Amino acid sequence: MGAHFYGADSEDGDRIDDPSEDALFMMISDLNDSGNTFVVVQPDGNDPAWFASVTVRDDGGYEIVRRDTVRGEHDATTETSVNDIARDLTIWMACRDFPGRPTRQVTEL
């Protein structure tokens, strides 16, 4: 059965459908500088509207890239804490649009 919303794929072929924060933590922790250097999270299907990637940096730590063409977002940051990366990605992905799920409207209080 495929992912309901998105999947995480690593360079070494691991895949987790609809990964939790803990699953992202494990996948990022498994990255290394030889043969498993990145994880990409994106919706299944052709031409996804958004993606996030985590890549091992040569000088240590990780580079995180987030892009959402619908919202016009594109940023790249660096981080050393796998825990912070997994948490931040989980929060960021919760705000993305998914086919078949109603779009969330942000209202000001």
FIKOLZA-1660 file (N, C-alpha, C; in steps of 0.1 Angstrom, whole numbers, plus 5000, padded with zeros to 4 digits):
% residues 109
   i   px   py   pz ch aa at
   1 5009 4988 5000  A  M  N
   1 5000 5000 5000  A  M CA
   1 5009 5012 5000  A  M  C
   2 5009 5022 4994  A  G  N
   2 5018 5033 4994  A  G CA
   2 5015 5043 5005  A  G  C
   3 5023 5054 5005  A  A  N
   3 5021 5064 5015  A  A CA
   3 5008 5071 5013  A  A  C
   4 5002 5075 5024  A  H  N
   4 4990 5083 5024  A  H CA
   4 4993 5097 5020  A  H  C
   5 5004 5102 5025  A  F  N
   5 5008 5116 5023  A  F CA
   5 5021 5118 5017  A  F  C
   6 5032 5112 5022  A  Y  N
   6 5045 5114 5017  A  Y CA
   6 5054 5102 5021  A  Y  C
   7 5066 5102 5015  A  G  N
   7 5075 5091 5018  A  G CA
   7 5089 5097 5020  A  G  C
   8 5097 5090 5027  A  A  N
   8 5111 5093 5030  A  A CA
   8 5120 5082 5023  A  A  C
   9 5129 5087 5015  A  D  N
   9 5138 5077 5008  A  D CA
   9 5152 5081 5010  A  D  C
  10 5161 5072 5013  A  S  N
  10 5175 5075 5015  A  S CA
  10 5183 5069 5003  A  S  C
  11 5195 5074 5002  A  E  N
  11 5203 5070 4991  A  E CA
  11 5206 5055 4991  A  E  C
  12 5206 5049 5002  A  D  N
  12 5209 5034 5002  A  D CA
  12 5196 5026 4999  A  D  C
  13 5185 5032 4996  A  G  N
  13 5173 5025 4992  A  G CA
  13 5163 5023 5003  A  G  C
  14 5166 5027 5015  A  D  N
  14 5155 5026 5025  A  D CA
  14 5144 5035 5022  A  D  C
  15 5132 5031 5025  A  R  N
  15 5120 5039 5023  A  R CA
  15 5110 5037 5035  A  R  C
  16 5105 5048 5040  A  I  N
  16 5094 5048 5050  A  I CA
  16 5083 5056 5045  A  I  C
  17 5071 5050 5044  A  D  N
  17 5059 5058 5041  A  D CA
  17 5054 5065 5053  A  D  C
  18 5050 5078 5051  A  D  N
  18 5045 5086 5061  A  D CA
  18 5053 5085 5074  A  D  C
  19 5066 5089 5073  A  P  N
  19 5074 5087 5085  A  P CA
  19 5071 5096 5097  A  P  C
  20 5072 5090 5108  A  S  N
  20 5070 5098 5121  A  S CA
  20 5083 5106 5124  A  S  C
  21 5082 5114 5134  A  E  N
  21 5095 5121 5138  A  E CA
  21 5105 5111 5142  A  E  C
  22 5102 5101 5149  A  D  N
  22 5111 5090 5153  A  D CA
  22 5117 5083 5141  A  D  C
  23 5109 5080 5131  A  A  N
  23 5114 5074 5119  A  A CA
  23 5124 5083 5111  A  A  C
  24 5121 5096 5110  A  L  N
  24 5130 5105 5104  A  L CA
  24 5143 5106 5112  A  L  C
  25 5142 5106 5125  A  F  N
  25 5154 5106 5133  A  F CA
  25 5163 5094 5130  A  F  C
  26 5157 5082 5129  A  M  N
  26 5165 5070 5126  A  M CA
  26 5171 5071 5112  A  M  C
  27 5163 5075 5103  A  M  N
  27 5169 5076 5089  A  M CA
  27 5180 5086 5088  A  M  C
  28 5179 5097 5095  A  I  N
  28 5190 5107 5094  A  I CA
  28 5202 5102 5102  A  I  C
  29 5199 5096 5113  A  S  N
  29 5210 5090 5121  A  S CA
  29 5218 5080 5113  A  S  C
  30 5212 5073 5104  A  D  N
  30 5219 5063 5096  A  D CA
  30 5227 5069 5085  A  D  C
  31 5226 5082 5082  A  L  N
  31 5234 5088 5071  A  L CA
  31 5249 5087 5074  A  L  C
  32 5257 5086 5064  A  N  N
  32 5271 5087 5065  A  N CA
  32 5277 5093 5053  A  N  C
  33 5290 5094 5052  A  D  N
  33 5297 5101 5041  A  D CA
  33 5301 5092 5030  A  D  C
  34 5296 5079 5030  A  S  N
  34 5300 5070 5020  A  S CA
  34 5288 5060 5017  A  S  C
  35 5280 5064 5007  A  G  N
  35 5270 5055 5002  A  G CA
  35 5256 5057 5008  A  G  C
  36 5255 5065 5018  A  N  N
  36 5241 5069 5023  A  N CA
  36 5242 5083 5028  A  N  C
  37 5243 5092 5018  A  T  N
  37 5246 5106 5022  A  T CA
  37 5233 5115 5023  A  T  C
  38 5222 5110 5019  A  F  N
  38 5210 5119 5019  A  F CA
  38 5197 5112 5021  A  F  C
  39 5187 5119 5026  A  V  N
  39 5173 5115 5027  A  V CA
  39 5165 5126 5021  A  V  C
  40 5155 5121 5013  A  V  N
  40 5146 5131 5006  A  V CA
  40 5132 5127 5011  A  V  C
  41 5124 5137 5015  A  V  N
  41 5110 5135 5019  A  V CA
  41 5101 5143 5009  A  V  C
  42 5092 5136 5003  A  Q  N
  42 5083 5143 4994  A  Q CA
  42 5070 5135 4992  A  Q  C
  43 5060 5141 4987  A  P  N
  43 5047 5134 4983  A  P CA
  43 5050 5124 4972  A  P  C
  44 5043 5113 4972  A  D  N
  44 5044 5103 4961  A  D CA
  44 5038 5109 4949  A  D  C
  45 5042 5105 4937  A  G  N
  45 5036 5110 4925  A  G CA
  45 5046 5118 4917  A  G  C
  46 5041 5121 4905  A  N  N
  46 5049 5129 4895  A  N CA
  46 5049 5143 4899  A  N  C
  47 5061 5150 4898  A  D  N
  47 5062 5164 4899  A  D CA
  47 5056 5169 4913  A  D  C
  48 5062 5164 4924  A  P  N
  48 5056 5169 4937  A  P CA
  48 5058 5184 4939  A  P  C
  49 5049 5190 4946  A  A  N
  49 5049 5204 4948  A  A CA
  49 5058 5208 4959  A  A  C
  50 5063 5199 4967  A  W  N
  50 5073 5202 4978  A  W CA
  50 5082 5191 4980  A  W  C
  51 5093 5194 4987  A  F  N
  51 5102 5183 4991  A  F CA
  51 5111 5189 5002  A  F  C
  52 5117 5180 5010  A  A  N
  52 5127 5184 5020  A  A CA
  52 5138 5173 5018  A  A  C
  53 5151 5178 5019  A  S  N
  53 5162 5169 5019  A  S CA
  53 5172 5172 5030  A  S  C
  54 5178 5161 5035  A  V  N
  54 5189 5162 5045  A  V CA
  54 5201 5155 5039  A  V  C
  55 5212 5163 5039  A  T  N
  55 5224 5157 5033  A  T CA
  55 5236 5159 5043  A  T  C
  56 5244 5149 5043  A  V  N
  56 5256 5149 5052  A  V CA
  56 5266 5159 5046  A  V  C
  57 5271 5168 5054  A  R  N
  57 5281 5178 5050  A  R CA
  57 5295 5172 5051  A  R  C
  58 5304 5176 5042  A  D  N
  58 5318 5171 5043  A  D CA
  58 5325 5176 5056  A  D  C
  59 5321 5187 5061  A  D  N
  59 5328 5193 5073  A  D CA
  59 5320 5190 5086  A  D  C
  60 5311 5180 5085  A  G  N
  60 5303 5176 5097  A  G CA
  60 5289 5183 5096  A  G  C
  61 5280 5177 5103  A  G  N
  61 5267 5182 5104  A  G CA
  61 5259 5179 5091  A  G  C
  62 5248 5186 5089  A  Y  N
  62 5239 5183 5079  A  Y CA
  62 5234 5196 5072  A  Y  C
  63 5231 5195 5059  A  E  N
  63 5224 5206 5052  A  E CA
  63 5210 5202 5050  A  E  C
  64 5201 5210 5053  A  I  N
  64 5186 5208 5052  A  I CA
  64 5181 5218 5041  A  I  C
  65 5174 5212 5031  A  V  N
  65 5168 5220 5020  A  V CA
  65 5154 5218 5021  A  V  C
  66 5146 5229 5021  A  R  N
  66 5131 5228 5020  A  R CA
  66 5126 5236 5009  A  R  C
  67 5118 5230 5000  A  R  N
  67 5112 5238 4989  A  R CA
  67 5097 5234 4987  A  R  C
  68 5089 5245 4986  A  D  N
  68 5075 5243 4983  A  D CA
  68 5071 5253 4972  A  D  C
  69 5069 5248 4960  A  T  N
  69 5066 5256 4949  A  T CA
  69 5053 5263 4950  A  T  C
  70 5043 5257 4957  A  V  N
  70 5030 5263 4959  A  V CA
  70 5031 5275 4967  A  V  C
  71 5039 5275 4978  A  R  N
  71 5040 5286 4987  A  R CA
  71 5052 5295 4984  A  R  C
  72 5059 5292 4974  A  G  N
  72 5071 5300 4970  A  G CA
  72 5082 5300 4981  A  G  C
  73 5083 5289 4988  A  E  N
  73 5093 5287 4998  A  E CA
  73 5105 5279 4992  A  E  C
  74 5117 5284 4996  A  H  N
  74 5129 5277 4993  A  H CA
  74 5140 5281 5002  A  H  C
  75 5145 5273 5011  A  D  N
  75 5155 5277 5020  A  D CA
  75 5165 5265 5023  A  D  C
  76 5177 5268 5026  A  A  N
  76 5187 5259 5030  A  A CA
  76 5193 5263 5043  A  A  C
  77 5195 5254 5052  A  T  N
  77 5201 5256 5065  A  T CA
  77 5211 5245 5068  A  T  C
  78 5219 5247 5078  A  T  N
  78 5228 5237 5084  A  T CA
  78 5224 5234 5098  A  T  C
  79 5227 5222 5103  A  E  N
  79 5223 5218 5116  A  E CA
  79 5232 5206 5120  A  E  C
  80 5234 5205 5133  A  T  N
  80 5242 5194 5138  A  T CA
  80 5234 5184 5146  A  T  C
  81 5222 5188 5151  A  S  N
  81 5214 5180 5159  A  S CA
  81 5203 5172 5151  A  S  C
  82 5205 5159 5151  A  V  N
  82 5195 5151 5144  A  V CA
  82 5181 5152 5150  A  V  C
  83 5180 5153 5163  A  N  N
  83 5168 5155 5170  A  N CA
  83 5161 5168 5165  A  N  C
  84 5168 5179 5164  A  D  N
  84 5162 5192 5160  A  D CA
  84 5158 5191 5145  A  D  C
  85 5166 5184 5137  A  I  N
  85 5162 5183 5123  A  I CA
  85 5149 5175 5121  A  I  C
  86 5148 5163 5128  A  A  N
  86 5136 5155 5127  A  A CA
  86 5124 5162 5132  A  A  C
  87 5125 5169 5143  A  R  N
  87 5114 5177 5148  A  R CA
  87 5110 5188 5139  A  R  C
  88 5119 5196 5134  A  D  N
  88 5116 5207 5125  A  D CA
  88 5110 5203 5112  A  D  C
  89 5115 5192 5106  A  L  N
  89 5109 5186 5094  A  L CA
  89 5095 5182 5096  A  L  C
  90 5092 5175 5107  A  T  N
  90 5079 5170 5110  A  T CA
  90 5069 5182 5111  A  T  C
  91 5073 5192 5118  A  I  N
  91 5064 5204 5119  A  I CA
  91 5062 5210 5105  A  I  C
  92 5073 5212 5097  A  W  N
  92 5072 5218 5084  A  W CA
  92 5063 5210 5075  A  W  C
  93 5065 5197 5075  A  M  N
  93 5056 5188 5066  A  M CA
  93 5042 5188 5070  A  M  C
  94 5039 5190 5083  A  A  N
  94 5025 5191 5088  A  A CA
  94 5017 5202 5081  A  A  C
  95 5024 5212 5077  A  C  N
  95 5018 5224 5071  A  C CA
  95 5017 5223 5056  A  C  C
  96 5022 5213 5050  A  R  N
  96 5021 5211 5035  A  R CA
  96 5008 5207 5030  A  R  C
  97 5005 5210 5018  A  D  N
  97 4993 5206 5011  A  D CA
  97 4994 5191 5006  A  D  C
  98 4984 5183 5007  A  F  N
  98 4984 5170 5002  A  F CA
  98 4972 5167 4994  A  F  C
  99 4973 5161 4983  A  P  N
  99 4961 5157 4975  A  P CA
  99 4951 5149 4983  A  P  C
 100 4939 5153 4982  A  G  N
 100 4929 5146 4989  A  G CA
 100 4926 5150 5004  A  G  C
 101 4935 5159 5008  A  R  N
 101 4933 5164 5022  A  R CA
 101 4929 5179 5021  A  R  C
 102 4919 5183 5028  A  P  N
 102 4915 5197 5027  A  P CA
 102 4927 5206 5031  A  P  C
 103 4928 5217 5024  A  T  N
 103 4938 5227 5026  A  T CA
 103 4935 5234 5039  A  T  C
 104 4944 5236 5048  A  R  N
 104 4942 5243 5061  A  R CA
 104 4943 5258 5059  A  R  C
 105 4934 5264 5064  A  Q  N
 105 4934 5279 5064  A  Q CA
 105 4940 5284 5077  A  Q  C
 106 4949 5293 5077  A  V  N
 106 4954 5299 5089  A  V CA
 106 4946 5312 5092  A  V  C
 107 4941 5313 5104  A  T  N
 107 4933 5324 5108  A  T CA
 107 4940 5331 5119  A  T  C
 108 4939 5344 5119  A  E  N
 108 4945 5352 5129  A  E CA
 108 4936 5354 5140  A  E  C
 109 4941 5354 5152  A  L  N
 109 4933 5355 5164  A  L CA
 109 4931 5369 5168  A  L  C
% end
